[in-house]
Amino acid sequence: MELGKLLILLGLTLVVVGLAAMLLGRINFPLGRLPGDFLYRGKNTTVYFPLATSVVLSVVLSIVLYVISRFRR
């Protein structure tokens, strides 16, 4: 029973994150194109390493999870 609730919660979370990503993409939010993101295009190869985007997302998610954990106590 608990596993089912967890899977439903994770699914809803993925839907919300997906919708937020779509909305941010439509308003030209530069997530994924920040100054610290590296892009290399060769003749036959493209390498993309989103370093700055990863750091920003990590900080934001850490803050959100910290706030959620404070409310659950």
C-alpha atoms as an extended CHARMM CRD file, in Angstrom:
* protein
*
        73  EXT
         1         1  MET       CA              0.0000000000        0.0000000000        0.0000000000  PROA      1               0.0000000000
         2         2  GLU       CA              2.7750000000        2.4620000000        0.9190000000  PROA      2               0.0000000000
         3         3  LEU       CA              4.7430000000        1.6120000000       -2.2310000000  PROA      3               0.0000000000
         4         4  GLY       CA              1.7300000000        2.4480000000       -4.3700000000  PROA      4               0.0000000000
         5         5  LYS       CA              1.3130000000        5.8320000000       -2.6900000000  PROA      5               0.0000000000
         6         6  LEU       CA              5.0070000000        6.5580000000       -3.1680000000  PROA      6               0.0000000000
         7         7  LEU       CA              4.8500000000        5.6900000000       -6.8720000000  PROA      7               0.0000000000
         8         8  ILE       CA              1.8030000000        7.9060000000       -7.3710000000  PROA      8               0.0000000000
         9         9  LEU       CA              3.5320000000       10.7800000000       -5.5710000000  PROA      9               0.0000000000
        10        10  LEU       CA              6.6740000000       10.3570000000       -7.6890000000  PROA      10              0.0000000000
        11        11  GLY       CA              4.5880000000       10.2650000000      -10.8530000000  PROA      11              0.0000000000
        12        12  LEU       CA              2.7420000000       13.4490000000       -9.9360000000  PROA      12              0.0000000000
        13        13  THR       CA              6.0360000000       15.1100000000       -9.0720000000  PROA      13              0.0000000000
        14        14  LEU       CA              7.4530000000       14.1920000000      -12.4810000000  PROA      14              0.0000000000
        15        15  VAL       CA              4.3680000000       15.6050000000      -14.1950000000  PROA      15              0.0000000000
        16        16  VAL       CA              4.6760000000       18.8990000000      -12.2980000000  PROA      16              0.0000000000
        17        17  VAL       CA              8.3960000000       19.1640000000      -13.0600000000  PROA      17              0.0000000000
        18        18  GLY       CA              7.7490000000       18.3870000000      -16.7260000000  PROA      18              0.0000000000
        19        19  LEU       CA              5.0390000000       21.0420000000      -16.9800000000  PROA      19              0.0000000000
        20        20  ALA       CA              7.2940000000       23.5870000000      -15.2640000000  PROA      20              0.0000000000
        21        21  ALA       CA             10.1100000000       22.7890000000      -17.7010000000  PROA      21              0.0000000000
        22        22  MET       CA              7.7480000000       23.2420000000      -20.6550000000  PROA      22              0.0000000000
        23        23  LEU       CA              6.4870000000       26.5790000000      -19.3390000000  PROA      23              0.0000000000
        24        24  LEU       CA              9.9960000000       27.8400000000      -18.6120000000  PROA      24              0.0000000000
        25        25  GLY       CA             11.0430000000       26.8220000000      -22.1250000000  PROA      25              0.0000000000
        26        26  ARG       CA              8.2190000000       28.8460000000      -23.6770000000  PROA      26              0.0000000000
        27        27  ILE       CA              9.1660000000       32.0340000000      -21.8410000000  PROA      27              0.0000000000
        28        28  ASN       CA             12.8230000000       31.6340000000      -22.9000000000  PROA      28              0.0000000000
        29        29  PHE       CA             14.1480000000       30.9920000000      -19.3970000000  PROA      29              0.0000000000
        30        30  PRO       CA             17.8850000000       30.3520000000      -19.9200000000  PROA      30              0.0000000000
        31        31  LEU       CA             18.0000000000       27.1120000000      -17.9140000000  PROA      31              0.0000000000
        32        32  GLY       CA             20.3540000000       24.8820000000      -19.8730000000  PROA      32              0.0000000000
        33        33  ARG       CA             21.9900000000       27.8650000000      -21.5780000000  PROA      33              0.0000000000
        34        34  LEU       CA             23.6640000000       29.5200000000      -18.6080000000  PROA      34              0.0000000000
        35        35  PRO       CA             27.1710000000       31.0330000000      -18.9160000000  PROA      35              0.0000000000
        36        36  GLY       CA             28.8300000000       28.0930000000      -17.1290000000  PROA      36              0.0000000000
        37        37  ASP       CA             27.3270000000       25.4340000000      -19.4140000000  PROA      37              0.0000000000
        38        38  PHE       CA             29.8760000000       23.9750000000      -21.7980000000  PROA      38              0.0000000000
        39        39  LEU       CA             29.0780000000       23.0790000000      -25.3900000000  PROA      39              0.0000000000
        40        40  TYR       CA             31.5910000000       21.6470000000      -27.8320000000  PROA      40              0.0000000000
        41        41  ARG       CA             30.6610000000       21.0540000000      -31.4460000000  PROA      41              0.0000000000
        42        42  GLY       CA             33.1480000000       19.2070000000      -33.5870000000  PROA      42              0.0000000000
        43        43  LYS       CA             32.7660000000       17.8480000000      -37.0970000000  PROA      43              0.0000000000
        44        44  ASN       CA             31.0100000000       14.6560000000      -36.0510000000  PROA      44              0.0000000000
        45        45  THR       CA             30.5550000000       15.1830000000      -32.3170000000  PROA      45              0.0000000000
        46        46  THR       CA             28.5870000000       17.4100000000      -29.9870000000  PROA      46              0.0000000000
        47        47  VAL       CA             29.3110000000       17.3550000000      -26.2610000000  PROA      47              0.0000000000
        48        48  TYR       CA             27.1260000000       19.3000000000      -23.8220000000  PROA      48              0.0000000000
        49        49  PHE       CA             28.0010000000       19.5900000000      -20.1320000000  PROA      49              0.0000000000
        50        50  PRO       CA             25.4970000000       21.7230000000      -18.1650000000  PROA      50              0.0000000000
        51        51  LEU       CA             27.7260000000       22.5800000000      -15.1950000000  PROA      51              0.0000000000
        52        52  ALA       CA             26.0980000000       25.8740000000      -14.1550000000  PROA      52              0.0000000000
        53        53  THR       CA             22.5870000000       24.5080000000      -14.6520000000  PROA      53              0.0000000000
        54        54  SER       CA             23.4290000000       21.5110000000      -12.4600000000  PROA      54              0.0000000000
        55        55  VAL       CA             24.7280000000       23.7510000000       -9.6780000000  PROA      55              0.0000000000
        56        56  VAL       CA             21.6650000000       26.0310000000       -9.8200000000  PROA      56              0.0000000000
        57        57  LEU       CA             19.2450000000       23.0890000000       -9.7700000000  PROA      57              0.0000000000
        58        58  SER       CA             21.1410000000       21.4770000000       -6.9010000000  PROA      58              0.0000000000
        59        59  VAL       CA             20.9700000000       24.6170000000       -4.7800000000  PROA      59              0.0000000000
        60        60  VAL       CA             17.2680000000       25.1700000000       -5.5230000000  PROA      60              0.0000000000
        61        61  LEU       CA             16.3410000000       21.5510000000       -4.7950000000  PROA      61              0.0000000000
        62        62  SER       CA             18.4020000000       21.5750000000       -1.5910000000  PROA      62              0.0000000000
        63        63  ILE       CA             16.5470000000       24.6490000000       -0.3660000000  PROA      63              0.0000000000
        64        64  VAL       CA             13.1440000000       23.2030000000       -1.3010000000  PROA      64              0.0000000000
        65        65  LEU       CA             13.8590000000       19.8940000000        0.4100000000  PROA      65              0.0000000000
        66        66  TYR       CA             15.1810000000       21.6880000000        3.4980000000  PROA      66              0.0000000000
        67        67  VAL       CA             11.9980000000       23.7540000000        3.7540000000  PROA      67              0.0000000000
        68        68  ILE       CA              9.8310000000       20.6590000000        3.2910000000  PROA      68              0.0000000000
        69        69  SER       CA             11.7570000000       18.7930000000        5.9950000000  PROA      69              0.0000000000
        70        70  ARG       CA             11.3210000000       21.7340000000        8.4030000000  PROA      70              0.0000000000
        71        71  PHE       CA              7.5270000000       21.6550000000        7.9120000000  PROA      71              0.0000000000
        72        72  ARG       CA              7.3230000000       17.8790000000        8.4350000000  PROA      72              0.0000000000
        73        73  ARG       CA              8.7600000000       18.0470000000       11.9720000000  PROA      73              0.0000000000
